[in-house]
Structures are given as structure tokens and as C-alpha cells.
Amino acid sequence: MNLRKNVILLVLMLPFLGHLSAQEKRIEFEQYTLPNGLDVILHQDNTTPIVAVTITYHVGSKDERADRTGFAHFMEHLMFEGSEHIERGEFFKLAQDAGGQINAYTSFDKTFYYLLLPSNQLELGLWMESERLMHLVIDSVGVETQRSVVKEERSQMYDNQPYGSIMEETFARAYTKHPYNWMPIGSAQYIDQATLEEFQDFHSIYYVPQNAVLSIAGDIDIDETKKLIEKYFGDIPKGTKEIVRPNVVEPPLEGEIRDTILDNIQLPAVIMAYRIPEQGSDDAYALDMLTKILSTGQSSRMHKAIVDDKQIALAVSSFAFPLEDPGLYLVFGIANMGVDIADVEKAINKEIEKIQRDGLSEREFQKARNMAESEFINGLSSLATIADKLADYHIFFGDANYINSEIDRYMQVTRDDIIRVANKYLVENNRVVLYYLPK
């Protein structure tokens, strides 16, 4: 009998114990800045013989001119071309021959480069990244090669992909003044028009030590790593040009924007984009929690009502897209065959209105909290992600230790907060609505 009571007690305490263990899993790190302005963050984890060498540059598509879009993404490609001491095309080969992986991505607000290597190849990774920072070769051969590569990437991912232009068309209407008006892929027209000197100038402004964070996570010795960092990065000169940031404040929409896009698709789709605050704001966390109730998983409100019960949509989803400056909350649905897309929009609006009017149950709220915590903890399961997050928190929040405390921001969101943000932001005069229809 006592054993049965103990088992019941243990089962009842499991959610609490899981929360407690998640909160106790701290990411320890050391942070400092070199005299040239390069910020360094080191996280030691000796459980596996792997190290992630990453460098984040605080430059993305929002730092571009409107008549030269795509520069940050283009520079991501150029920085794999070669350096004074690494032959053209050898970056990937060096990493692969060492048993590692190398890649990068560009967003609206940053560019992230990473090397995953056996920990005994740490020095190789540091040397390669220092070469890109100090000795990158930007010449006509590399520029002309990457013009073709980037245009082909755009063609495959955006121009010739069904629904591929959704984000581009949405952001182009949601922003009229702010440089979020264009996507990181940029325009093929402007990439063609740009000169070699313009790419060189862009690099000299943004790809400098004081605009970068070197974040290393994995099987390292802190003191030895510091010596290697000094060896490869210590004598890189500080950039001399002003780092320009956009200071545009996007005016309110002040009325719904509607448009229709004809695309090479079989099934119609509806996309709704609502303006929301920047990342790190209290409301951004409440909006992310709202997503978990509306559309995350097959038990979510929109999936059950629109996909399962009414069967008028093939898929429905929503997600918060907070950025360094105010971002968007996106909702979309793809209609089933023969269904009017207007009916899908009405059904989505109905589910949003239910939360605005009737709120949510305690069970739904607790489920959303559990999902937020699980996603946050699981999101820190890889060394590259930890390094990426540490740099992000430093750049955008001014505090790398947010990696240990941001989950508290989610846990502080109340049911009333979720209802409040639904009523504040998910309203008709604060949105763009696009109908994607077959040509």
C-alpha cells in the first residue's frame, strides 16, 4: 500500500521535477573582448570530442541600401571563395578533410558562420575564421562566380518554387519604409548591377572585429583556447569606417492591406501578417505562447477545427516572427481541393476571435507552458546552437546570460497576457492579407 502511494506521489510530481531539472541545466560560459573590439564567448563542454567554432557578424539584409539588396547574403557566399592563404574553393575541403562540417546563413539582422570539428582541430577552425576576417580575397573572379550561384539559388527557392514567394510578397506589403521590406536573398537585378568595389566597401564596413562575436562551444580548454584566439585574432586591426544602422521607424498600417498573387500552384492559400513588437519584448513571448495554442501540433485549435473537423484545409499554421526591430506574426492556410480560400480565411479568423473573446482553458495554458519549456531546452541540444544563441543574446539583448534566463520570460506569461496580445495585435487594421491563387 505504501509503495502504491509513493508511485502515485512520484507520478504527480513528475511535471514539477522536470521543470526543476530544466531550470537547473545552466550553460556556463566565459566572455571577454579583445582590444580590437572582437567579442569572445567560450562554453566548455567536454562530454564529446567536438567543438563548434562560430562567428556572428551583426549585419543582415536590413543593413543594405534599397537599390543594393542582397549584399549580406552575397557576402556570405563570397566569404567561402578564398583568402590570401586559402586557395579558392578550399574552405569546404579543409573542413571536410579534417572530419568537420562548415556552413553559414544570413537573416534580416545577422550573418552566422560555423565550423563543427573534432576538438583536436580547434586551431584549424580558428585559423580559417581569422583568414576570412583579415585576409579575405574579394576579386572579380569570385564575384562573377557567386553572381551566378546566388541567382540560381533565388530561382530555385523563390521564383520557381510553389508558394516560394510568400515571404517576399508578404514583407514587401507589411513594410513600406523599413528595410525589412525585402528578403535576405535580395534582388538579382541589384546583384547584377553591383560593382566589385561596392562589395569590397560593404565588407570593409561590416566584416570587422568590433561588429563580430566569436563564439566557441565544446571540448575545449579555456586557457589554451584564449591563447589560440590571441594568436589568430589579436593582431587583426579594428575597422575604421562607421558601422551604419537603419533608424527607420515603420509607420502603423492604419488599415488592412489585401492583395492577390497568381502562382504556379494547385491549391489556393491565404497568408495573414500582423505587425508585432521586436524580439525580447514581453509581448513577443506572449505571442509565441499564443502560437502554441493556435496551431502547434495536431491537438491545436486551428488544426482540430479546420483540418480535422471541417476538413476545408490541407494545412494551417501560425508563428511569431520577431526581429531586431518590430516583426510580424504570420498565419497561413492551404485550402483543400475545391474549397474557396475565403472559407479558410473565415475559419482561421473564427479561431482567433474565440481566443480574443472567450480566452483559453487552464489545460491549454499549461500545455503551452510545457511546450515552451521543452522547445527551449531541446533547442540547446547541439553545440552549434549553443554557440549561436550565446552570440545572439549578446548582440540583440546585450546579455549572453539570457541563455539561462530567457525561459523565465516564457514562464512569466499569463493567460491574460495571451488574450491581451491576441486582442491587441491580431486585428484587421493591423494586417496584410494575401490570397495565393493558381494561375
Rosetta blueprint (number, residue, H / E / L):
1 M L
2 N H
3 L H
4 R H
5 K H
6 N H
7 V H
8 I H
9 L H
10 L H
11 V H
12 L H
13 M H
14 L H
15 P H
16 F H
17 L H
18 G H
19 H H
20 L H
21 S H
22 A H
23 Q H
24 E H
25 K L
26 R L
27 I L
28 E L
29 F L
30 E E
31 Q E
32 Y E
33 T E
34 L L
35 P L
36 N L
37 G L
38 L L
39 D E
40 V E
41 I E
42 L E
43 H E
44 Q E
45 D L
46 N L
47 T L
48 T L
49 P L
50 I E
51 V E
52 A E
53 V E
54 T E
55 I E
56 T E
57 Y E
58 H L
59 V L
60 G L
61 S H
62 K H
63 D H
64 E L
65 R L
66 A L
67 D L
68 R L
69 T L
70 G L
71 F H
72 A H
73 H H
74 F H
75 M H
76 E H
77 H H
78 L H
79 M L
80 F L
81 E L
82 G L
83 S E
84 E L
85 H L
86 I L
87 E L
88 R L
89 G L
90 E H
91 F H
92 F H
93 K H
94 L H
95 A H
96 Q H
97 D H
98 A L
99 G L
100 G L
101 Q E
102 I E
103 N E
104 A E
105 Y E
106 T E
107 S L
108 F L
109 D L
110 K L
111 T E
112 F E
113 Y E
114 Y E
115 L E
116 L E
117 L E
118 P E
119 S H
120 N H
121 Q H
122 L H
123 E H
124 L H
125 G H
126 L H
127 W H
128 M H
129 E H
130 S H
131 E H
132 R H
133 L H
134 M H
135 H L
136 L E
137 V L
138 I L
139 D L
140 S H
141 V H
142 G H
143 V H
144 E H
145 T H
146 Q H
147 R H
148 S H
149 V H
150 V H
151 K H
152 E H
153 E H
154 R H
155 S H
156 Q H
157 M H
158 Y H
159 D H
160 N L
161 Q L
162 P L
163 Y L
164 G L
165 S L
166 I H
167 M H
168 E H
169 E H
170 T H
171 F H
172 A H
173 R H
174 A H
175 Y L
176 T L
177 K L
178 H L
179 P H
180 Y H
181 N H
182 W L
183 M L
184 P L
185 I L
186 G L
187 S L
188 A H
189 Q H
190 Y H
191 I H
192 D H
193 Q H
194 A L
195 T L
196 L H
197 E H
198 E H
199 F H
200 Q H
201 D H
202 F H
203 H H
204 S H
205 I H
206 Y H
207 Y L
208 V L
209 P H
210 Q H
211 N H
212 A E
213 V E
214 L E
215 S E
216 I E
217 A E
218 G E
219 D L
220 I L
221 D L
222 I H
223 D H
224 E H
225 T H
226 K H
227 K H
228 L H
229 I H
230 E H
231 K H
232 Y H
233 F H
234 G L
235 D L
236 I L
237 P L
238 K L
239 G L
240 T L
241 K L
242 E L
243 I L
244 V L
245 R L
246 P L
247 N L
248 V L
249 V L
250 E L
251 P L
252 P L
253 L L
254 E L
255 G L
256 E L
257 I E
258 R E
259 D E
260 T E
261 I E
262 L E
263 D E
264 N L
265 I L
266 Q L
267 L L
268 P L
269 A E
270 V E
271 I E
272 M E
273 A E
274 Y E
275 R E
276 I L
277 P L
278 E L
279 Q L
280 G L
281 S L
282 D H
283 D H
284 A H
285 Y H
286 A H
287 L H
288 D H
289 M H
290 L H
291 T H
292 K H
293 I H
294 L H
295 S L
296 T L
297 G L
298 Q L
299 S L
300 S L
301 R H
302 M H
303 H H
304 K H
305 A H
306 I H
307 V H
308 D H
309 D H
310 K L
311 Q L
312 I L
313 A E
314 L E
315 A E
316 V E
317 S E
318 S E
319 F E
320 A E
321 F E
322 P L
323 L L
324 E L
325 D L
326 P L
327 G L
328 L E
329 Y E
330 L E
331 V E
332 F E
333 G E
334 I E
335 A E
336 N L
337 M L
338 G L
339 V L
340 D L
341 I H
342 A H
343 D H
344 V H
345 E H
346 K H
347 A H
348 I H
349 N H
350 K H
351 E H
352 I H
353 E H
354 K H
355 I H
356 Q H
357 R H
358 D H
359 G L
360 L L
361 S L
362 E H
363 R H
364 E H
365 F H
366 Q H
367 K H
368 A H
369 R H
370 N H
371 M H
372 A H
373 E H
374 S H
375 E H
376 F H
377 I H
378 N H
379 G L
380 L L
381 S L
382 S L
383 L H
384 A H
385 T H
386 I H
387 A H
388 D H
389 K H
390 L H
391 A H
392 D H
393 Y H
394 H H
395 I H
396 F H
397 F H
398 G L
399 D L
400 A L
401 N L
402 Y H
403 I H
404 N H
405 S H
406 E H
407 I H
408 D H
409 R H
410 Y H
411 M H
412 Q L
413 V L
414 T L
415 R H
416 D H
417 D H
418 I H
419 I H
420 R H
421 V H
422 A H
423 N H
424 K H
425 Y H
426 L L
427 V L
428 E H
429 N H
430 N H
431 R E
432 V E
433 V E
434 L E
435 Y E
436 Y E
437 L E
438 P E
439 K L
